[in-house]
Amino acid sequence: MTRVALIDDHESVRLGLEAACARAQKVVVFSGSDVTGYLDWRSFNGAPPADVVVLDLTLGDGTTVTENVRRLVADGSSIIIHSVADRPAAVREALAAGAAGVVSKASPIGDVIAAISTVAGGEPLNNVEWASAVEGDRAFADAQLSARERDVLRLYAAGLPLKVVADRLGVAYSTAKENITRVRVKYVEVGRPAPTKVDLLRRAMEDGILAQPSDREDAGGVGA
């Protein structure tokens, strides 16, 4: 069963999400107004990290979204930004810090629950708010990958094992591996780290290297 933490400084928002999670058989393990309170609760109780943290874009404690997302990602949770979606720069900042996606506070509650299920299943969240935040932002999108690096990333992020990627492109396995290493380094350099294969999938979709999930070539699931 998915374990969820809700961090929002508006109690009414948290109460609505708690009720919706209960109906969807998702366990809300924490509900509070700031990240520090959640991490302190975890430490005090020795509880494992929540599978998914639904995080308000802007909290009232003076913290930044980058700070909050990085602390939660480092703690071991996947992050959904629950935003009024009127600050695209802050949303892009959250995505760059490692958030799995964005859901507007104007969205039906069912969309929020569906997003929690998607992210808990290890899939990238791909919706209108996410696309709007990324679209047109060259600084966010451009990791300056070479043509070969883009080819390797496209196949690898789509789910192919690296050896199969190398065979398909007619290069040595070591070459394909070096390309993926360089891709990861380049994303780190532009503030968009991609330590896992799921992260690489997200970056490839962000940059238009890989199409939407329904349009991708049938290359199997995304593995570690």
C-alpha positions in Angstrom: 0.0 0.0 0.0 1.3 3.4 -1.0 2.6 5.5 1.9 2.0 9.3 1.4 3.2 12.4 3.2 1.4 15.7 2.7 3.3 18.9 3.2 1.2 22.1 2.8 0.8 25.1 5.0 -3.0 25.2 4.2 -4.7 22.8 6.6 -7.9 22.7 4.4 -5.8 21.4 1.4 -4.2 18.7 3.6 -7.6 17.6 5.0 -9.0 17.3 1.5 -6.1 15.2 0.4 -6.2 13.0 3.5 -9.8 12.2 2.8 -9.2 11.4 -0.8 -6.2 9.2 0.0 -8.2 7.3 2.5 -10.9 6.6 -0.1 -8.2 5.4 -2.5 -6.6 3.1 0.1 -3.4 5.1 0.3 -1.9 5.6 3.8 -1.2 9.1 4.9 1.7 8.7 7.3 2.3 12.4 7.8 0.4 15.6 7.3 2.0 18.9 8.2 3.1 22.4 7.2 6.9 22.1 6.6 9.6 19.7 5.5 11.6 20.0 8.7 8.6 18.8 10.7 8.2 15.8 8.4 11.9 14.9 8.7 11.9 15.4 12.4 8.8 13.1 12.7 10.6 10.4 10.6 13.7 10.6 12.8 11.8 10.5 16.1 9.6 7.6 15.1 12.2 5.7 13.0 9.7 5.5 10.2 10.7 4.7 6.7 10.4 7.5 4.1 7.1 8.0 2.5 6.8 6.5 -1.0 5.4 9.8 -2.3 5.5 13.3 -0.8 2.8 15.8 -2.1 4.6 19.1 -1.5 3.2 22.6 -1.8 5.3 24.7 -4.2 5.7 27.6 -1.7 5.6 27.1 2.0 5.2 29.9 4.6 8.4 29.1 6.5 10.8 30.9 4.2 12.3 27.8 2.6 12.8 27.5 -1.2 11.3 24.8 -3.4 14.8 23.7 -4.4 15.8 23.2 -0.8 12.7 21.4 0.1 12.7 19.0 -2.9 16.4 18.2 -2.5 16.0 17.4 1.2 13.0 15.1 0.4 14.7 13.4 -2.5 17.8 12.8 -0.5 15.6 11.3 2.2 14.3 8.7 -0.2 10.9 9.8 -1.4 9.5 10.7 -4.8 8.0 14.3 -4.9 4.9 15.6 -6.5 4.6 19.4 -6.5 1.0 20.5 -5.7 0.9 24.0 -7.1 -1.5 26.7 -8.1 0.6 26.6 -11.4 0.9 30.3 -11.7 4.7 30.4 -11.2 6.3 28.4 -14.0 9.8 29.5 -13.1 9.4 28.0 -9.6 7.8 24.9 -11.1 10.8 24.5 -13.4 13.1 25.0 -10.3 11.3 22.1 -8.5 11.6 19.8 -11.5 15.3 20.6 -11.9 15.8 19.8 -8.2 14.4 16.3 -8.7 10.6 16.5 -8.3 8.8 13.8 -10.2 6.1 16.1 -11.6 3.5 18.8 -11.0 -0.2 18.7 -10.3 -2.3 21.9 -10.2 -4.4 22.7 -7.2 -7.1 23.4 -9.7 -7.1 19.8 -10.8 -9.8 17.4 -9.7 -8.8 15.4 -6.6 -8.9 12.3 -8.7 -6.1 13.6 -10.8 -3.9 14.1 -7.7 -4.6 10.5 -6.5 -3.8 9.2 -10.0 -0.6 11.2 -10.0 0.4 9.6 -6.6 -0.3 6.1 -8.1 1.8 6.9 -11.2 4.8 8.2 -9.2 4.6 5.5 -6.6 4.8 3.0 -9.5 8.1 4.5 -10.6 6.7 6.2 -13.7 7.4 9.8 -14.6 4.4 12.2 -14.3 3.6 13.7 -17.6 0.7 16.2 -17.6 -0.3 19.7 -18.8 1.2 21.5 -15.8 4.5 19.7 -16.3 4.6 20.4 -20.0 3.8 24.1 -19.5 6.6 24.5 -17.0 9.2 23.0 -19.3 8.0 24.3 -22.7 10.1 27.1 -24.2 12.7 27.3 -21.4 15.9 26.8 -23.3 18.1 27.0 -20.2 16.1 24.2 -18.6 15.9 22.0 -21.6 19.4 22.3 -23.2 22.0 19.9 -21.8 23.9 20.2 -25.1 24.0 16.5 -25.9 25.8 15.3 -29.0 23.9 13.5 -31.7 25.4 10.2 -30.6 24.6 10.9 -26.9 21.0 11.7 -27.9 20.7 8.4 -29.8 22.1 6.3 -26.9 19.8 8.2 -24.4 16.7 7.7 -26.6 17.1 3.9 -26.8 18.4 3.4 -23.2 15.7 5.6 -21.6 13.1 3.8 -23.7 14.0 0.6 -21.8 16.6 -1.2 -23.9 19.6 -2.8 -22.0 22.8 -0.9 -22.7 24.3 -3.9 -24.6 21.3 -3.9 -26.9 21.6 -0.2 -27.4 25.2 -0.7 -28.4 24.4 -3.5 -30.8 21.5 -1.4 -32.4 23.8 1.6 -32.9 26.7 -0.5 -34.1 29.1 0.7 -31.4 31.0 -1.1 -28.7 29.4 -1.6 -25.3 32.1 0.5 -23.7 31.3 3.4 -26.1 27.6 3.2 -25.2 28.4 3.2 -21.5 30.7 6.2 -21.9 28.0 8.0 -23.7 25.5 7.4 -20.9 28.1 8.6 -18.4 28.7 11.8 -20.3 24.9 12.3 -20.6 24.6 12.1 -16.8 27.5 14.5 -16.3 26.0 17.0 -18.7 22.6 16.9 -16.9 24.3 17.4 -13.6 26.2 20.4 -15.0 22.9 22.1 -16.0 21.3 21.4 -12.6 19.2 18.5 -13.7 20.8 15.3 -12.3 19.6 12.0 -13.6 21.1 9.3 -11.4 18.6 6.6 -12.3 17.1 5.2 -15.5 13.7 6.7 -14.6 15.4 10.1 -14.3 17.0 9.6 -17.7 13.6 8.8 -19.1 12.2 12.0 -17.6 15.1 14.1 -19.0 14.7 12.5 -22.5 11.0 13.4 -22.5 11.6 16.9 -21.2 14.1 17.5 -24.0 12.0 16.0 -26.8 14.4 13.2 -27.3 11.8 10.6 -26.5 8.1 10.9 -27.3 5.2 10.5 -24.9 4.9 7.0 -23.3 2.1 6.0 -25.6 4.2 6.9 -28.7 7.5 5.3 -27.6 8.8 2.3 -29.4 8.0 -1.0 -27.7 11.2 -1.6 -25.9 10.1 -3.1 -22.6 9.9 -1.5 -19.2 12.3 0.9 -17.6 14.8 -1.0 -15.4 17.5 0.0 -13.0 
